[in-house]
Amino acid sequence: MTRPGAPTPPPLHGQTVGELVARGAARLDAAGVSFGHGTTNAIDESAWLVLWSLGLPLDSPLGDGADSIKNSAVTPAQQAQIALLFEERIASRKPAAYLTHEAWLAGVPFYVDERAIVPRSFIAELIADASIDPWLSERTHQVLDLCTGNGSLAILAAMAWPEVSVTGADLSSDALAVARINVKKHALEQRVRLLVSDGLTACPGPWDLILCNPPYVNAQSMAQLPPEYQAEPRLALAGGSDGMDFIRRLLREAPGCMSEDAVLALEIGNERAHFEAAFPELPVVWLETSAGSDQVLLIRRQALAR
């Protein structure tokens, strides 16, 4: 399936890994697929699909170095298998992660399927590079990952801060079923608990740190999302007319569920203008990520209580 008026995707022929990656990228570009679920361009997504199909590490070298696998031969049977994967990616418009059932975040692999949003939170970067650490203290013991989805942030938090207990909560029992797979995958059953909760309803705390990547996409943006994003659970994306429906409730209820010195790390994506319009007097700290300093903010409990 291609866009109306788009050129017909070229056939996926090639005898080496490098040839298949290059021609696969051309196919993806010609078909007009959208990226953003682990890759940002056709070359990286093509490499992901080719390497995964061949059972090779996704960080396999594809350059011109002596250790590169670019010129490694691919059998006809493998070529056929790869071609089928590309055809499914183009025809279904599903994110590649739903086809491979694997997504990587902060260098850690996670299982994922259509029951949960593909993990891509910038909060993962802030956990991995210790940007949140200055806001924590020796009194930080209880961490909540609200809207946990497939459990990736809860798991990354448990890995980064071995002295804390982590709870992952989500309204979707389907998403939590995926999270349980990941908690078991990383042998964190004793460190990470999962529970169904509508916002903070079943999470009274008190929490010393709340991580939250909530549904925040505004209604106009939701209507314009590419099929790859529409393949994800709407519950995990749609945030109402201005994207702030869940966040209004969260910021209203959070102080009563937080310890005295607690902080909330909140991802809002491209909705900074709507956030500031909704909360013009709220003092927040914007944290730097690879996408800039307007994607994730941090709020102290004292600020919320005021």
N, C-alpha and C positions, 0 to 999 in steps of 0.2 A: 504494500500500500504506500503510495506516494502522495504528496501534495498536488492539488490541481495545477497543471502547468509546469510541474517540476520535471527535470530530466529523468529518464528511466535509470535507476541505480545500475552501475556497471556490474557485471558478473564477478563473483568472488573467486578468482583463480589465482593460484600462486603455489610455488613449490617450497618456499622457505617461510620462516616465521615473519621476517621483515616484509616480504612481499604481501603476505596475508594481512598484516597490520595496516600497511599503506592502502591496500585495495579495500579493506574493510572500512577504513576511515572515509574513503571516497564514496562508498555505498551509503554510509550514515549521513554524510553531508548532502548527497544527492536526494536522499529520502526526506531530509528536513526534520530529523528527529531532534528532540530537545534534551539538553543535559542538565546537570545540577544535582544528581543523586550519587555523588561519589567521584564524578569527573566533570570537567567544564568544557571539553572539546572532543572532536571526533577521533583524533589520534589516540588520546588517553583511553577513551571508551573502547576503541577498537583493540588496543593492546590488552585491556582488561578481558574482553570477550575471547580473544585468541588464546591468551595465556591460560585463562581459566579452563577453556575447552581442552587444552593440551595437558592440563594438570600441572602446569608450571607455576612457580611462585610469581605473584603479581609484580614483584620488584625485580624480576629477571632483567639483566642489562640488554638493551636493544640498540645501543649506540655502535660506535666503530671500534671499541676497545677489544683487546685480545680475549676477554671473557664474554663478549657479546654472543647472544644466541640468535642474532638477526639472520644469519645465514644457515641456521640449522634446518635440515630437511623436514618436511611434513608429508606424511604418507597420504595417498589418495583417500583412504578411509577417514583420516583425521580432517582433511580438507572438506570432505562432505559433511562431517559433523559440525565443523565451524560454520560452514555456509548455512546450515539449518538454524544455528543459533542466531546468526545475523538476520536471517529471514524472519524469525520470530520476534526479534527486537524491533524490526521495522514494521511488521504487520500488526503487532499487538500494541505498540507504543508503550509498553510497560517499561519501567526503569530496569536497567540491567541487573540491579540487585535482586529484583523479584525473579529474574530468570536464573541467576546463579545461586540464589538463596544465601548470599553472603555480601556483607558490607563492611568496610573498614573505617574506623573512626579513631583518630589519634594513634594510628599504627596498630590497633587492636581489631581482630576479626569478630564479627557478630553475625549470627543467623538472623535472617529476616524473610518474611513473606507478606502477602497482601493483607494480613490481619493487622499489621503495624506500619507506621510511617517509616520510610527509609531513613536511618539515623544520619544526621548531618549537622548537628548543633554546634555552633561556635563556642558554646560553653565547654565542649570537650577540649578545645585548644587551651582555654584558660585553666582547666584542671591540669593538663599535661605540662604547660610551661610555668606552673606555679603562680600565675597572676592572681589567683584568689587567695593564696596562702597568707599574704599580709593582713587579710581581713579576719583571719582565724586566730585562735588562741589555745592555750592549754585547756580551756573550758569547752572547746568544740568537741562534742562527743556524738551528738545525734544529728544525722544529715538526712534530709528528705529530698528525693528526686520526684517532683510532682509533674504529672503528665509524662511518665517514664517511657511509654511506648514499648520498644523492644528491650528496655532495661539498660541501654548502653551507658548513659550518664551515671546511673547508679553503680554500675560495675566499674567504670573508670574512677569514680569517687572512692570506692572501696579499695581499688588498687593504689591510688595516690595517697590515701590517708589510712594506713592500716590500723590506726588506733580508734577509728570511729565506727559506729554502727550506722548502716544505711538502710533506708526504707524507700522502695520504689512504689509509687501509687499512680493509678490511672482509672478513669471511668470505664474503659473498655476491657472487659474480661478476655476478649480475643487477643488484644495487645499483650495483656499480662501472660497469656499462654506462651506467646513468643518470648517474653522476658524470662520466663522460667527456663526455657531451653538455654538461653544465654547464661543465666546464673549457674546452671548445672555445667554448661560447657567450660566455664572458667572456674569451676570448683569453689564457688562463693556462697554456697547454701547456708553456711554458718555466719556469714557477714552481711548478706543482703536478704531482706524479707520483702515480699511483694503483697500488696493489698488493693482491693477495689475501693475507689473513693471518688465521689463527685466533688471535685475541688478538694477543700480541706475537711470536708464533712467527717470522714473517718480517720483523720490525721490530726488529732488535737495537740500533739506535741507534748511538751515544748521542744521546738527544733532550734538547734544552734546555727544551722545553715540550711537554707532552702534553695535548691536548684530547680529552675522551671523553664522549659521550652514549650510554651502553651500554644493553643490554636490562636493565631493572631492575624491571619490574612483577611484584609477587608473585603467587603462584598464585591466591589468593582473589580478588584484583582482576582478574586475567586472566579468570576465569570470569564476571565481572560486567560486562565491557566492552561498551559499545554496539556495534551492527553497524558503525558508521563506523570504529571502532578495530580490529574484527575483520577489516575489509577490508585492513588493512595486513599486511605480512609478520610472522608470529609470531616469527620469528628475531630481529627488531629490537626486540621488546617483552618477551618472557617471560624473567624472571630467576630462575626457580626458586621454591621454597616461600616464601622470604622476600625474593626479588628480588635477592639478593646473590651468586648463583652466579658470574657473570662477574666481578663486582667483587672477590671473594675472590682469584680467580686473578690478576687484574690487579695488585692491590696487593702480592701476593706476588712477582710477576715484574718489576714496574716498576723497582725500584731498580737492577737489573742492566742496564737499558736507558736509564738517565738519566745525564746529565752531573752533575758535583758539585753545582752550584747550581740544578739543574732543578726545575720545579714541574709538578704535575698538576692540571688543572682538570677536575672530575668532576661530571656532573649525575646526581642520584638522584631527581628528581621528588618524589613524596610519600612517599618511603621513609626519611625521616630516622630514625624510631624503629628501623626494622630495621637501618639502617646503624650507629647508635650501639650497638645490641645486639651486632652482629657485631664491631665494632671499638671497644670501650669505652675503650681506652687510647691511641688514636691521636689526636695533636694535629692538628686541622684548622682552617682558616679558612673560615667561612661567608660567602659573597659575596651582596650585596644585589641582587635582581632585581625585576622588576615583579610577580612572584608572591610576594615575600617573601624572607627570608634563610635558607630551609631547602631550596632546590632545587639549588643548586650549591655545591660546596666546593672548596677548594684545599689541596693537600698538598705540602710540600717533600720533596725526595728524602731529606734527612737524617732526617726524621720516619719515612718509610717504611723506611729502612735500619735504624733502631733496632728 
